[in-house]
Amino acid sequence: MVIDTNKGRVLVELVPEVAPNHVARLQDLSRAGVYDGRTFFRVIDRFMAQTGDPTNTGEGGSDRPNLKAEFTFRRAADTGFVPMAAPAGLEVGYIKSLPVVSQNWSWSDVTSDKKVAAWATYCPGVIGMARSEDNNSANSQFFLMRQPYPSLDKRYTAFGRVISGLDAVRVIKTGEPVPAPQDMMQKVRLLSDIPESERPKVRVIDPKGPWFAAETKRLRAEKGADFSVCDIALPVEVR
């Protein structure tokens, strides 16, 4: 997603491997122009910025049906998960740019589908779907994390991450609700839909490559027991 806000451009990599229905919904609504002109109506410092309401009130949604929660997913051998640590019988790592927590792969030996449970974790930049008290009530509203907040894990569906423009997300005007004038998403498009002559060229470090392994080793040595999956900052080039 290419989100042009009045604070700057934000690029979000969507990761259908973890929540395919939520990714499909964001793609659908982006292509339909539903997100153009939507305000950031609830923004909490050191937490997140919420938007995506067609009514700009915080109470609305699209005309599409609500989505069933995709809080967790089944991780297969070919999912593309790159492990970086194994705390307390779990594994943490990345799928593309998204930080993920998973059951240890050894559990696949005893599961009927030869897969293990996994879920995205709420590091800075992660995109999650807003909902009401009903787990299956997500529709169009979403939020972008300004800081880590792991208590949201397995409670709100996460399905991608900001790979460029987190600085813009962090300067969006705060408030619950945000007082007027509110910052907004001026235009939201999918990168693949932008004419080639206008399309930004984006390159992201592949977690499967040597840079990621070396950076993980460096940070683990530097931070020791304080090391977190959120500590990795993936280099991104946008032209």
N, C-alpha and C positions, 0 to 999 in steps of 0.2 A: 504494500500500500504506500502511495506517495501522498502524504497529508500536508498540504500547504496551509499553514496557519498564519495569523497576523504576527506571530512571534518568530516565524521561520519555518523551513521545510523539515518534516519528520518522515523518515523512511522506516517502515515496519516490515520485517520479514515474517510472513505467515507460514506456519509449520503444520500442514494438514496431517502429518503422521501422528500428532497427539490429540487432535480434535477436528476431524474432517468436516463435521456438520457446521461447526462454528466458523471455520475458515470459509466454507462455501457461503454462509450467510453474509459475512463481511464482504466477500467478493461480489455477491449479488447486489447488496445495498450500495456499494461503492459504484458499481456500473450503472445503477438506476439513478444516481445523483442524490440519494437520500441524505448523504452526509455533508453535502455542500451547504455551507452557511450555518452549520450546527455549532452551538456555543459550548464552551466548557463551563457547565453550570454548578459543578461541585468539585472543588479543588482543595486538597488538604496538604499543607506543607509537610515534607518528609514522609509522604504517603503516596497519593495518586491524584490524577486529573481525569474527571469523568465527563463524557460527552456522548453524542450519538442519538439524542432524543429528537425526533422530527418536530416536536412541539416546542423545543427549547425550554421546557419547564422542569424537566427531571421526572415527570410523571407519565410520559408517553412512550410509544413504541411504533414500529412499522405495522403495515397491514399483513405481514407474514405471520404464520403461526409461531408460538413460542417454541424454543428449542429444549430438547432433553439435555440434561447435564452431561458433560464429558469431563468430569473431574479427574478421572484416571483413564489410562489406556493399556492395552496389552502390548508389551514390548517383545518383538520377535528377534531372531538372530540377525535378520537383514534390515532392521529398522534404521540403522545408521547411528546408534548410540555410541559415543566415545567416552569411556569411563575415565575419571581422573582421581577418584578417592573411593574408599569403601568403609564408611563409618558405621559402626554398630550393626553389621550385617546387611547394610544397604549398599547401593552404589550410587554415586553422583557423577554427573558428566554432562555432555551436550548432545543434542540433536540439532544439527545446523547451528544457528545462533542462540538456541533456546536452552537454558539450564534445566536439567531434568534429574529427578530422584527416582530410583528404581529398587525393587527387590533385587537381592543378589542373584546373578544369573544362574547360580547353582540350583535354584528352586525350579528352573525349567525342566530339570530331570524328573520331577514328580508332578508336574501339571499336565492335564489332559491335552492342552493345546501346544505344549512345549514353549510357552511364553511366560512372562512374568509381569506383574503389575508395575506401572510406572506413572509418574505425574510431573508436570512442569512445576517449577518452584519460582516464587515471586521475588526475583531479583530486580534491580532497577531496569526500567525499560520494558519489562514484560507487559504484554497486553492481555487483559482479562475481560470477561463478559459480566456486566452488571446483571443483577436479578433481584427479585423480591424475596420474601421468606421461603417461597416455594422454590426448591432446587431446580425445577424444570420450567422456570419463568423467564429465562433470558430471551431477549428479542432483538433489539438493535443497539442498546446502550452499551458502551464499553469504557474501559479506563486504562490509562497508561501509568505505570508505576514510576514515581519520582525517586523512591528509595526502596530498599529491600523490606519485605513484609511477609515472612514465611508462614505466619498464622493464617494466611489466605489459602495456603496449599490444600488441595482436595476439597475446598469449599466453594471456589469460584473457578470456572473453566478458563484456563490459560492456553493460548494457542499461537503465540508469536512474540516477537521482541523488537523494540526500536534498535536499529543498527546504525542510525545516523539521526542527529537532531535531539538527543536527550537534553542538551542544554536548553533548547527551546521549550521542551515539556516542563523543565524545572523553573522557568520564569513565567509560566502562565499564572494569571492573577488568581489568588486564593480566596476562598469563602465557602460557607455552607448555608445558603446558596451564595454564589459569587455575586457581589453587587455590580450593578451596571456602571459602565459598559463592560460586558464580558468579552474575554478573548474567544476566538472561534476558529473552526476549521473552514477556511474559505473555499477550498476545493479538495476533493479526495478522489484519487484515481488509482487504478492498478498499473504498475510499471509496464506490464505487457501491452496495455491499451494505449499508452502514450505514443504518438507518432514518433518514428525512429529519429527524425531530425531534432525532436525536443526531448527525447528520453534520456534521463541521466544514466551514465554508465557507472555501475556499482560493482565493486570487488570487495569480498569479505574473506578473511582468513578461514581456511577450512580446518575445523577441529581435528580432522583425521591426519593433518600434516605435521611436520616436525616442529614448526613454531609453537603450536599449541602444547605439545608434549614438553618442550623445553621451558615454556612459560609456566606451565603447571608445576614442574619440578622446582623452578626458581621460587615461586610464590609459596609452595609448601615448605621449603627450607627457610624462607624469610619469616613466615607467619607462624609456623609450627602448629600448635593446637588451635590457633585462631583462624586457620585457613578455611575459606568458604568457597563454594562454587560460584558465588557472586563476585569474587575477587578478580576473575578473569575479565579483561576488557579486550574484546576482539577488534583488531585493527580493521578499519574499513576505509576504502578509497571511493570517493564519489566525484565524478567529473561530468 
